[in-house]
Amino acid sequence: MPTGSGQTSIHDGPASGRCQDFGVGAVGSREIPRIRCFYFDSFGVPAVEVMRHVRGLAIAATIMLLSGLPCRAVGQLEPACVADSPERRGEIGCSLVETKLLPAGLPQGLFWHIDRFASADAAQAAVGPTSIAFSAHGAWWLMTLESHADAHHGGTHEAAVRLLPLPPADRYAMLVISAYIPAGQTSRVHVHSGVEAFYVVDGDQCLETPRRTYPMSKGATAIVATGDTMRLVATGPGPRRSFAVVVYDAARPPTTRPDNPPALAVCPRKSR
């Protein structure tokens, strides 16, 4: 702890923060030094301010909301997205379903088409150079990138999402993600090297970015630009089932985690 003016980093259980001397304060009949601690949650978001009386061990603590700063409860982190996660077997998880190198000369103005099929044979027969077929959430799906909003390949056409402009790149790749996440859990703060789009199969989710939030319910979609810092939250009373597609510069990793992320707008939670 600091003994003179200035700041220091602290760790107190799962939270961490920065502390600064703040004169003296009364505890009973005694005056003892105090410090002001700005605690941050595991995502780097200011969580609470703690005014602590210190002499050896902490004697008292008063917890106050940070005035003028975003405040949020620390949510439980969802499982990291990996290849062949438990989601592939109908359990809780986040799966990197498939990454596909796309043809050279991919145009701008693409649509992400989502088609649902009753069988593996029908979905896999429709796969082309810009599509991926897979099983998830009780059905077979085909994810396709095409230039026309009316293009689909059989089955039931669930949605067509117009992507934002792609970043400059010699070649692009397409990453499909499928998730089954309990209520209240959040993704890690991250950034993509390309555009990302979302589709909610069931439940509720909300995307937090520095500028705004994107609440989504069953059947809803959302699109974010290359380089946006974000965190996804399962906001409903039950689990969320959802897809995402990232179309990114094939010469770069699709996802990175920023060292010093900006503050994010906070999504409201729905009660159980």
C-alpha positions in Angstrom: 0.0 0.0 0.0 1.2 3.6 -0.6 2.8 5.4 2.3 3.1 8.8 0.6 1.2 10.6 -2.1 0.9 8.9 -5.5 -0.7 5.7 -6.9 0.0 2.0 -6.8 -1.6 -1.1 -8.3 -3.3 -3.5 -6.0 -4.9 -6.9 -6.1 -7.7 -7.8 -3.7 -9.2 -11.2 -4.5 -10.4 -11.4 -8.2 -10.5 -7.6 -8.7 -7.6 -5.3 -9.2 -7.3 -1.5 -9.0 -5.3 1.6 -8.4 -5.0 3.4 -5.1 -4.2 7.0 -4.0 -3.5 8.6 -0.6 -6.5 10.5 0.6 -5.5 12.1 3.9 -6.8 10.9 7.2 -10.2 9.8 8.5 -11.8 9.1 11.8 -12.4 5.5 13.0 -13.9 5.7 16.5 -11.8 8.2 18.4 -8.7 7.7 16.2 -7.6 9.4 13.0 -5.8 7.0 10.7 -4.6 7.2 7.0 -7.0 6.5 4.3 -6.6 5.7 0.6 -9.0 5.8 -2.3 -9.0 2.7 -4.4 -10.5 2.5 -7.9 -11.3 -1.1 -8.5 -11.7 -2.6 -12.0 -13.5 -5.7 -13.0 -11.7 -8.5 -14.9 -12.5 -6.7 -18.2 -10.8 -3.4 -17.2 -14.1 -1.6 -16.6 -14.2 0.7 -13.5 -16.4 -1.2 -11.0 -16.4 0.4 -7.6 -14.5 3.0 -5.6 -13.4 1.8 -2.2 -12.4 4.3 0.5 -10.3 2.2 2.9 -8.9 3.1 6.3 -5.5 1.4 6.5 -3.0 0.8 9.3 -1.6 -2.7 8.9 -4.8 -4.5 8.1 -7.8 -2.7 6.6 -10.1 -1.6 9.4 -13.1 -0.3 7.5 -14.2 -0.1 3.9 -17.0 2.0 2.4 -18.0 1.0 -1.1 -19.5 3.7 -3.4 -20.5 3.8 -7.0 -18.0 5.7 -9.2 -19.5 9.1 -10.0 -19.7 9.7 -13.7 -18.1 6.4 -14.6 -19.8 3.2 -16.0 -20.5 0.7 -13.3 -21.4 -2.9 -13.7 -21.5 -6.2 -11.9 -18.7 -8.5 -12.8 -20.3 -11.3 -15.0 -18.9 -14.8 -15.3 -16.8 -15.4 -18.3 -18.3 -17.8 -20.8 -16.1 -20.6 -22.1 -13.5 -19.5 -24.6 -14.3 -20.2 -28.2 -12.3 -23.2 -29.5 -12.5 -25.9 -32.2 -14.7 -28.9 -31.2 -16.0 -27.3 -28.0 -18.7 -29.1 -26.0 -21.2 -27.1 -28.0 -20.6 -29.5 -30.8 -22.2 -32.2 -28.7 -25.1 -30.1 -27.5 -23.5 -28.9 -24.3 -22.5 -25.5 -23.0 -19.6 -24.0 -25.1 -18.5 -21.8 -28.0 -17.2 -23.5 -31.1 -15.0 -22.3 -33.9 -16.9 -24.4 -36.3 -14.8 -23.9 -39.5 -12.5 -21.4 -41.1 -12.5 -21.3 -44.9 -10.2 -19.4 -47.3 -12.4 -17.5 -49.7 -11.7 -17.0 -53.5 -9.5 -14.2 -54.6 -11.3 -11.1 -55.9 -14.1 -11.2 -53.3 -16.3 -8.1 -54.0 -17.6 -5.7 -51.4 -21.4 -5.4 -50.7 -21.7 -9.1 -49.6 -24.7 -10.7 -47.8 -24.4 -13.4 -45.2 -27.2 -15.9 -46.1 -28.4 -18.4 -43.4 -30.3 -21.5 -44.6 -31.6 -24.2 -42.4 -31.8 -27.8 -43.6 -33.5 -31.0 -42.4 -30.6 -33.3 -43.3 -26.8 -33.4 -43.6 -27.0 -34.6 -47.2 -29.0 -31.6 -48.4 -26.9 -29.0 -46.6 -23.6 -30.5 -47.7 -24.8 -30.8 -51.3 -25.3 -27.0 -51.3 -21.8 -26.1 -50.2 -19.9 -23.8 -52.6 -16.6 -21.8 -52.6 -18.0 -19.2 -50.2 -20.2 -21.4 -47.9 -19.9 -23.7 -44.9 -22.4 -26.4 -43.8 -22.6 -27.8 -40.3 -24.9 -29.1 -37.6 -25.9 -27.1 -34.5 -28.9 -26.5 -32.2 -30.9 -29.4 -33.6 -30.6 -28.7 -37.3 -28.3 -28.5 -40.3 -27.2 -25.0 -41.5 -25.6 -23.5 -44.5 -23.7 -20.2 -44.2 -23.0 -18.5 -47.5 -21.5 -15.2 -48.6 -23.0 -13.9 -51.8 -23.6 -10.5 -53.5 -27.4 -10.8 -53.8 -30.0 -10.7 -51.1 -32.3 -13.1 -52.8 -29.8 -15.9 -53.2 -30.1 -19.1 -51.2 -29.7 -22.8 -51.8 -32.8 -24.7 -50.7 -33.9 -25.6 -47.2 -35.5 -22.7 -45.2 -34.0 -19.3 -45.7 -33.7 -17.8 -42.2 -31.9 -14.5 -42.9 -29.8 -12.4 -45.2 -27.5 -10.0 -43.5 -25.7 -7.3 -45.5 -22.1 -7.0 -44.3 -20.3 -3.8 -43.7 -17.3 -3.0 -46.0 -14.5 -5.5 -45.7 -11.0 -4.2 -44.7 -8.3 -3.9 -47.4 -6.7 -7.4 -47.9 -5.2 -9.6 -50.7 -7.4 -12.6 -49.5 -10.2 -13.0 -47.1 -11.2 -15.9 -44.9 -14.6 -16.8 -43.3 -14.9 -18.0 -39.7 -18.2 -19.5 -38.5 -18.9 -19.5 -34.7 -21.7 -21.4 -32.9 -22.4 -20.8 -29.2 -24.6 -22.2 -26.5 -24.1 -19.9 -23.4 -25.9 -19.7 -20.0 -27.7 -16.5 -19.0 -25.4 -13.8 -17.5 -22.1 -15.0 -19.0 -20.0 -12.7 -21.1 -17.4 -13.1 -23.7 -13.9 -11.7 -23.3 -13.3 -8.2 -24.6 -11.9 -8.6 -28.1 -11.4 -7.2 -31.6 -11.7 -8.8 -35.1 -9.5 -8.1 -38.1 -12.7 -8.1 -40.3 -16.4 -7.5 -40.1 -18.6 -9.6 -37.9 -22.3 -10.4 -38.1 -24.5 -12.2 -35.6 -27.7 -14.2 -35.7 -29.7 -15.4 -32.6 -31.1 -18.9 -32.9 -32.8 -18.7 -29.5 -32.6 -16.6 -26.3 -31.3 -13.1 -25.9 -27.9 -11.5 -26.2 -26.4 -8.0 -26.4 -23.2 -6.7 -27.8 -21.3 -4.0 -26.0 -19.1 -1.6 -27.9 -17.6 1.8 -27.0 -20.3 3.7 -28.8 -23.5 1.7 -28.2 -25.1 -1.6 -27.4 -26.8 -4.0 -29.8 -29.6 -6.0 -28.1 -30.7 -9.1 -30.0 -33.5 -11.5 -29.4 -34.5 -14.7 -31.3 -34.2 -14.2 -35.0 -32.4 -10.9 -34.8 -29.1 -10.0 -36.4 -26.4 -7.3 -35.9 -23.3 -6.2 -37.8 -20.2 -4.5 -36.5 -17.2 -3.0 -38.3 -13.6 -4.1 -38.6 -11.6 -3.1 -35.5 -14.6 -2.5 -33.1 -13.8 -3.4 -29.5 -16.6 -5.6 -28.2 -18.0 -7.9 -25.6 -21.0 -10.2 -26.0 -23.4 -10.8 -23.1 -26.1 -13.4 -22.6 -28.8 -11.0 -21.3 -31.9 -13.1 -21.2 -33.5 -15.2 -18.4 -32.2 -18.4 -20.2 -29.3 -19.5 -22.3 -28.5 -18.0 -25.7 -27.9 -20.0 -28.8 -26.4 -18.0 -31.6 -24.1 -17.9 -34.7 -21.5 -15.4 -35.8 -19.5 -15.1 -39.0 -16.3 -13.1 -39.3 -15.0 -12.2 -42.7 -11.4 -11.1 -42.2 -8.0 -10.5 -43.7 -6.6 -14.0 -44.2 -3.0 -12.8 -43.4 -4.0 -11.8 -39.9 -5.5 -13.6 -36.9 -9.2 -13.2 -36.9 -9.4 -12.3 -33.2 -7.2 -10.4 -30.7 -7.6 -9.1 -27.2 -6.7 -5.5 -26.6 -4.3 -4.7 -23.7 -6.1 -1.5 -22.8 -9.6 -1.7 -24.0 -11.8 1.4 -24.0 -14.9 1.6 -21.7 -17.9 -0.1 -23.3 -21.5 0.8 -23.2 -23.4 -1.5 -20.8 -26.2 -3.8 -21.9 -29.3 -4.1 -19.6 -30.0 -7.5 -18.1 -33.4 -9.2 -18.2 -34.7 -10.7 -15.0 -35.4 -14.4 -14.6 
